[in-house]
Amino acid sequence: MISDSSSLILQHQVRRRGANALLCRETRLHLSGDQNRLILSRYVEQYSPQGVRWVERQHSVALADVMRWLMTSGEASVTSHEPHKKVNLTTS
């Protein structure tokens, strides 16, 4: 698998396929090296007596576009903070 510590793993699955085969799938999100693009990687690996086969597909989008879409299409919630009253810690 291609996981690294800077990725967000969305799906990780290992399945038996028959008596002698294994199928591994992983989907993850990470930022590009310049941190300007969000990349979705889909990885599939198959182990069998005939050998190992794997394929990785990547889809990317500008992070600015994701942020704009999220702000216009996502559900908004508001959290506010009231400033604390000033407390005089000096004693007379």
Secondary structure, 3 states (H helix, E strand, C coil): CCCCCCCEEEEEEEEEECCCEEEEEEEEEEECCCCCEEEEEEEEEEEECCEEEEEEEEEEEEHHHHHHHHHHHCCCCCCCCCCCCCCCCCCC
